[in-house]
Every structure is written in C-alpha cells, then in structure tokens.
Amino acid sequence: MLQGKRILLGVSGSIAAYKTPLLVRLLVNAGAEVQVILSESAKDFVTPLTLSTVSNRPVFSAFVKNDTGEWANHVELGLWADLVLIAPTSANTLAKLAHGLCDNLLMATCLSARCAVAISPAMDLDMYAHKATQTNFEKLEKLGYKIIPAANGELASGMSGIGRMPEPDELFTYIQKHFEADAPLSGKKALVTAGPTYEAIDPVRFIGNYSSGKMGIAVAESLARKGAEVTLIHGPIAGIPIPKHIKTIAVTSSNEMLDACLKHWPESNIAVMAAAVADYRPVAVSTEKIKKTAAEMNIALIKSTDILAEMGKCKKPGQMLVGFALETENELENARKKLEKKNLDLVVLNSLRDTGAGFGYDTNRVTLLAHNTTEETALKPKTEIADDIVEKIIQLLA
Ligand code: CTP
C-alpha cells in the first residue's frame, strides 16, 4: 500500500522527536519515499544526520540550504507530497498552523500542500488540555487538518496523562489506513510502455528517436501511487531512476516490445502506451558492420507492427487501453479517428504548439480525448500530466 507513496514528515520540537527515525525506517522499508523537514528546535532532540541516513535524502530545515544560496522550494515540496505528517507537533507548531503562520520552511510547506496534512500532537498534559490548545484543535479540524489524538501515558515531565505521541508503529498503521482509503486502483494490474525503440541496421548502428521515457515513467509511478500493480515495458532509456516497486521489462526493438506487450496484456486491466515506437525498421539486419564503400546507400525499411492497434484488436470487455498521439494538422479530428480505429478508451494528444512540451522536456501540455469528452490540460510538469491521465482513467473505470 505504501509503495511509491511520497510522505513529507515534519518534525517539530518535542522530546518525542527522538522516535521519528524509527517511523522513517518503517515507511522506507514499506517502499515509501520520505522527505523530512525539521524545525530548528527539533534539532535539539534528533539530528539531521540520523534522519537523512534513514530516509536516504537530505533533510531540510531552512528556506535556504546551508550556505549555498539554493532555495528549499516549499511549493515544490508541498506539491510533491502525497501526505504531510507532522509528528511530533509541538504546542507552538500547532498554534502556528491554526493561524496560518509561515515563519519557517515546515509552515510554508504545509500552506503549499495540496494533499492531506495530518498532525500528531505531543506535549505535556496541561498544555494539551489548555483551552488555547483545544481551541486550536477545533480550528485545525475546520481547516481540514487530520488530527491524530495524543496517547495517554508517561510524559517527559514525569507526570502521566494525555499528551504522548503514539508509537512509530501506530503512526505507521495510521498512514497505511490513510492510503488504503485513497487507492482506487488497488487490485488492478497496469501495463505501461515508455521510451524509444532501437531498430538495428547492423551490429553497431540503429534507427531510434529522442524519446526520454519521462512521460511513461511518470504515468507508471502515478498508477502505482493509486494502488495499481504496474509493469513498465521500456525501450533504451538512461539516467531516469525507476522506483523498485514498479516491475520493469527492458526491451530494445519494436518487435521485442510487441512480444512483451502481447504477453502481459491479457492479464492487465489497464494499458497506457507512452512509448515512441519506431514506425519503420530495416527489412534486413546486416550481421557484419556495413563498410562505407559506396558513395550513396539506401536502407530498405518495413513498417513495424502497431503494438497499440494489435492490443486494441484483442481488448476484452473491462480492459482500458490508452494511446498517445502526436498530430500536426487536424489534431483533434485525427486523434479522435485513432481512438475509434485502434479501439481505445482514451487518447492523450501531445501538443507541438508549445515550447516546453513533449520530447526531452520535463513539461507537457496534452488534450485528453475519451469517447464523450475532450479536456485540455495546462502546460505543466510531466508528473502532473501523468496524474491527470490517471485521474481520467479512474473516472472512466468508475
Ligand atoms: N504505437 C505502438 N506501436 C507502433 C507505433 C505506435 O504501440 N508501432 C503507439 C504509441 O505508443 C502511441 C501511439 O501508438 O501510444 C502513437 O501513435 P502515433 O505514432 O501518434 O500515430 P500512428 O498510429 O503511428 O499514426 P500516424 O503515423 O498517423 O502518426
């Protein structure tokens, strides 16, 4: 359930902060990505080094990273997260949240977050019971924050009562339950293709294209975050880390991609075909390196099998097939024809009109064409376009 989930853990100044490395370890072992933000006073209770070691990421604290002048982008951090959890939440941080204060990186990130923000208060029993704190809880609930009630037991002051942060395993269970409620694709198998294909000419040369694979990988990650079991069939792509929980099958040529897709399609509920498959391949592959003796040379090409169309032909009721299209004229009309002809449920039409969209860029603008709807997205990061595509798939499956 937590595979690939992005959890932003805010740690504020309370003795319970010493337990947070255990929580991070549980989350990371369950496949989640954890980004920690420490408040200044939290550093008295737990070190950034401990938390960066267990989370495998740098820990952020201030708006500017050390002496680098580089900005810790709270907007990006807020948008990155699938869940923000502040554990422990001190009385001071609680009060700041209730009033929308923004005087440190953690507060600014909470205001930028679009996902759920959960808080796990930890303080002495009288602070917890104080009217000001209880009023802050009421405000926070109204603002949509999720409050994890403090536990009853031994407190740092030596007294006993309500104010303890729940143990790491209890917080872990809370997070699991939170995501169970937000996994509409749980139990579904998804197949995604990404990247280019290389069609061999001879042992050292090939016909290929510039596809980076970024769009397909982003779709695979987004499907996994919504609970799907994802198999990514990709052509030669380099330098893009693929999360461990996504099963990968590396292929080189269009024929290899075709075989892998036809093998996995019957058992899949969803397929999103984002690969830039070479449309033509050499008729014959020379077994020896071709010498540059002739002044001119021609390579005879033959059309590659349209993998998407083949999958459309054997699509069963209930299976969802999504293709991409890149058109330069009569875009919507041609894309809609593709939807019908290839027996698709959704076409993602790439725009060539925008700088910053498509091949090699990290951003894209697309139009999502289903049988009864046409929706254009803004120009935005491919990860967000991927989320839009997956939201549309979920909508169409409902
Ligand atoms: N595709 C495929 N196998 C191929 C070629 C394309 O599976 N041999 C898939 C791509 O992954 C993508 C869609 O088909 O989802 C892209 O189609 P596109 O290349 O835009 O259009 P074509 O169908 O090739 O038609 P045209 O030549 O008119 O562009």
Residues whose N, C-alpha, C, O or C-beta is under 5 A from the ligand:
A	BS01	CTP	M273 A274 A275 A276 V277 A278 S304 T305 D306 I307 L308 G323 F324 A325 L326
